[in-house]
Amino acid sequence: MATRPHERRSIWRVGPESTWTTVLPVAFIIASLISLVILPIVVAKHTARMRDEITSLAEPARRTANEVQMDVASRSTPSSPSRSPGSDSTVTSSCA
């Protein structure tokens, strides 16, 4: 009884005798893996560009708002006449 020699099979069984049923899945897998590498790089570059643009627009406004806040905080308010704790002129707030 003759035995057939053991044939090594590779997952890259793409050759002249291959049909579209073997080439198409392998091509799809290769394209998927390439896109998994390229897509995050492209999205990261786009996100970095947008973040830089937003920062360049928001930073001057943030700086100005901080200066205004510091100016308001540094101003001394005129001293108001002292009122007695039970006087009618005290303002009360209520939550609705």
C-alpha positions, 0 to 999 in steps of 0.5 A: 500500500503506497502512502501519499507524501504529506502535502504542506498547506499554506494559508497563502495558497494563492497561485496560478491554480487558485480560484477567486474563492481563495484569492478574494478572502485573502485579499479582503483580510490583507486590505482589512489589516492595512486599513487597521494600520493606516486609519488610526494614523490618518484620524490622529493627524486630522484630530491634531490639526483640529485641536491646534485650530481650536486652541489657536482660537480659544487661547486668546479668549481664555487669556482675556477672560482671565485678565478680566476676572483678575481685574474684577477681583483686584478692585476694592469695593467701596465699603457699604454702611454697616447694617444691623442684622435684623434690619429690613434692608437685607436681601434674602434669596429664595429658590423656586 
